[in-house]
Amino acid sequence: MAVNLGRVGVWRRSDEWDPDVAVRLEELGYGTAWVGGSPEGSLQVADRLLAATERITVGTSIVNMWQDAAGVVAESFHRIEAAHPGRFVLGVGVGHPEAAQEYVRPYDKVVDYLDQLDGAGVPADRRVLAALGPKVLRLAGERCAGAIPYLVTPEHTRWAREILGDGPVLAPEQKVVLDTDAPRAREVGREGVRNPYLSLVNYRRNLIRLGWPEQELDGGGTDRLIDALAVHGAAAAVVEGITAHLEAGADHVAVQALGPSRGQAYEHIAGLLLGA
């Protein structure tokens, strides 16, 4: 890949990012600031984060293909590249069917969108694709630098690496809660997982494909499911949940800390994993 993601990054919704946060995460040694929550195609939030920092990569996770035309996104990519060469990676995807009335044949939509990005000069090695199932994972390896799966376990990471093979980037997201009070931490994790993800067909289908019984996904998810999707505990336990993805074949993990301790979580993770 033409952009260095580092081993560990931070995932936050676009409305949660501000330049001061990005500066601190850069100081701690994080490799990438992931802008989540379907940021607008103008990508102005990426401009602000890049302008405030010197080294950290900024990526989108994800620009929704139904929301923003490929031509608009390509213009934004070229604007950012001119101002901050080599520090931006474009993450794109189709999101979920509940978000678009026109949502039909999502695989064809992805192919067409990537064709348009090609035509607009967005290099394949500067973009990554939201991918869960085997068909889109293969496409991510063939048409992009790699895949950025969301709401997955290390078991999915191992399976995705087998599909992608060596070479393509694999950068899953992992939720964490820094809290040794298990019931309290689990409820924080459940809130971050249940709404809206456990009601969305693509995430449910993926978890079922991984072997989770459908009844464990209902009612906000069983404790066992929440513990897998939002790792909780002391700093060492949280770091173990992150490194499990790296050991399973991930090149990079996008960490999304949840709850009131999330600032402390990023500090502790950096101290244990990044030498901060």
BELRAVEN-V420120 format. One record per residue. N is the residue number from 0. SS is DSSP state (A for helix, B for strand, O for the rest). PSI is psi in radians with two decimals (* if undefined). BURIAL is + if it has 16 or more other ideal C-beta (glycine too) atoms within 10 Angstrom, else -. Layout:
BEGIN
N,SS,PSI,BURIAL  N,SS,PSI,BURIAL
END
This chain:
BEGIN
0,O,2.50,+  1,O,-0.25,-  2,O,2.42,+  3,O,1.98,-  4,O,-0.36,+  5,O,3.08,+  6,O,-0.53,+  7,B,2.39,+  8,B,-3.08,+  9,B,2.30,+  10,B,2.17,+  11,B,2.62,+  12,B,2.66,-  13,A,-0.62,+  14,A,-0.06,-  15,A,-0.17,-  16,O,2.46,+  17,O,2.78,-  18,A,-0.64,-  19,A,-0.69,-  20,A,-0.78,+  21,A,-0.70,+  22,A,-0.78,-  23,A,-0.72,-  24,A,-0.64,+  25,A,-0.76,+  26,A,-0.60,-  27,A,-0.25,+  28,O,0.12,+  29,O,2.53,+  30,O,-0.56,+  31,B,2.43,+  32,B,1.94,+  33,B,2.16,+  34,B,1.85,+  35,B,-3.06,+  36,O,0.63,+  37,O,1.12,+  38,O,2.65,+  39,O,2.62,+  40,O,-0.30,+  41,O,-0.42,-  42,O,0.59,+  43,A,-0.53,-  44,A,-0.66,+  45,A,-0.71,+  46,A,-0.82,+  47,A,-0.74,-  48,A,-0.72,+  49,A,-0.67,+  50,A,-0.51,-  51,A,-0.28,-  52,O,3.04,+  53,O,-0.52,-  54,O,-0.71,-  55,O,2.44,+  56,B,2.55,+  57,B,2.31,+  58,B,2.75,+  59,B,2.44,+  60,B,1.27,+  61,O,2.80,+  62,B,2.16,+  63,B,2.15,+  64,O,-0.46,+  65,O,-0.37,+  66,O,-0.64,+  67,O,2.29,+  68,O,2.56,-  69,A,-0.64,+  70,A,-0.71,-  71,A,-0.78,+  72,A,-0.68,+  73,A,-0.72,+  74,A,-0.73,+  75,A,-0.74,+  76,A,-0.85,+  77,A,-0.62,-  78,A,-0.79,+  79,A,-0.72,+  80,A,-0.66,+  81,A,-0.64,-  82,A,-0.57,-  83,O,1.19,+  84,O,2.30,-  85,O,0.20,-  86,O,0.14,+  87,B,2.40,+  88,B,2.32,+  89,B,1.95,+  90,B,2.21,+  91,B,2.80,+  92,B,3.01,+  93,O,0.02,+  94,O,-2.33,+  95,O,2.69,+  96,A,-0.48,-  97,A,-0.28,-  98,A,-0.11,-  99,O,2.19,+  100,O,-0.53,-  101,O,0.21,-  102,O,1.77,-  103,O,2.49,-  104,O,1.20,-  105,A,-0.57,+  106,A,-0.73,-  107,A,-0.64,-  108,A,-0.76,+  109,A,-0.83,+  110,A,-0.80,-  111,A,-0.71,-  112,A,-0.75,+  113,A,-0.64,+  114,A,-0.74,-  115,A,-0.67,+  116,A,-0.68,+  117,A,-0.84,-  118,A,-0.46,-  119,O,0.10,-  120,O,0.36,-  121,O,2.00,+  122,O,2.49,-  123,A,-0.57,-  124,A,0.14,-  125,A,0.28,+  126,B,2.62,+  127,B,2.79,+  128,B,2.30,+  129,O,2.13,+  130,O,2.35,+  131,O,-0.89,+  132,O,2.94,-  133,A,-0.65,-  134,A,-0.78,-  135,A,-0.55,+  136,A,-0.78,+  137,A,-0.71,+  138,A,-0.68,+  139,A,-0.66,+  140,A,-0.50,+  141,A,-0.60,-  142,A,-0.10,+  143,O,3.12,+  144,O,-0.41,+  145,B,-2.75,+  146,B,2.59,+  147,O,1.36,+  148,O,2.54,+  149,O,2.51,+  150,O,1.03,+  151,O,2.91,+  152,O,2.93,+  153,A,-0.48,+  154,A,-0.69,-  155,A,-0.71,+  156,A,-0.76,+  157,A,-0.75,+  158,A,-0.74,+  159,A,-0.66,+  160,A,-0.66,+  161,A,-0.67,-  162,A,-0.77,+  163,A,-0.56,+  164,O,-3.02,-  165,O,2.54,-  166,O,-1.14,-  167,O,2.53,+  168,B,2.41,+  169,B,2.01,+  170,B,1.39,+  171,B,2.77,+  172,B,2.51,+  173,B,2.19,+  174,B,2.50,+  175,B,2.66,+  176,B,2.01,+  177,B,1.68,+  178,O,2.18,+  179,O,-0.11,-  180,O,1.74,-  181,A,-0.86,-  182,A,-0.72,-  183,A,-0.77,-  184,A,-0.67,+  185,A,-0.65,+  186,A,-0.63,+  187,A,-0.80,+  188,A,-0.72,+  189,A,-0.70,+  190,A,-0.64,-  191,A,-0.36,+  192,A,-0.74,+  193,A,-0.77,+  194,O,1.89,-  195,O,0.02,-  196,A,-0.68,+  197,A,-0.09,+  198,A,0.04,-  199,O,2.35,+  200,A,-0.65,-  201,A,-0.69,+  202,A,-0.69,+  203,A,-0.79,+  204,A,-0.71,-  205,A,-0.74,+  206,A,-0.68,+  207,A,-0.69,-  208,A,-0.55,-  209,O,-0.06,-  210,O,0.06,-  211,O,2.20,+  212,O,2.47,-  213,A,-0.58,-  214,A,-0.38,-  215,A,-0.24,+  216,A,-0.24,+  217,O,2.81,-  218,O,0.50,-  219,O,0.02,-  220,O,2.47,+  221,O,2.85,+  222,A,-0.70,-  223,A,-0.75,-  224,A,-0.81,+  225,A,-0.69,+  226,A,-0.54,+  227,A,-0.64,+  228,A,-0.37,+  229,B,1.48,+  230,B,2.33,+  231,B,2.87,+  232,B,-2.84,+  233,O,3.02,-  234,A,-0.71,+  235,A,-0.67,-  236,A,-0.70,-  237,A,-0.77,+  238,A,-0.64,+  239,A,-0.68,-  240,A,-0.57,+  241,A,-0.84,+  242,A,-0.38,+  243,A,-0.62,+  244,A,-0.75,+  245,A,-0.71,+  246,A,-0.44,-  247,O,-0.07,+  248,O,0.01,+  249,O,2.54,+  250,O,-0.43,+  251,B,2.56,+  252,B,2.24,+  253,B,1.90,+  254,B,2.23,+  255,B,1.75,+  256,B,2.44,+  257,O,2.72,+  258,O,3.12,+  259,O,-0.29,-  260,O,0.23,+  261,A,-0.59,+  262,A,-0.77,-  263,A,-0.64,-  264,A,-0.80,+  265,A,-0.61,+  266,A,-0.83,+  267,A,-0.74,+  268,A,-0.76,+  269,A,-0.70,+  270,A,-0.62,-  271,A,-0.54,+  272,A,-0.51,+  273,A,0.04,-  274,O,0.36,-  275,O,*,-
END
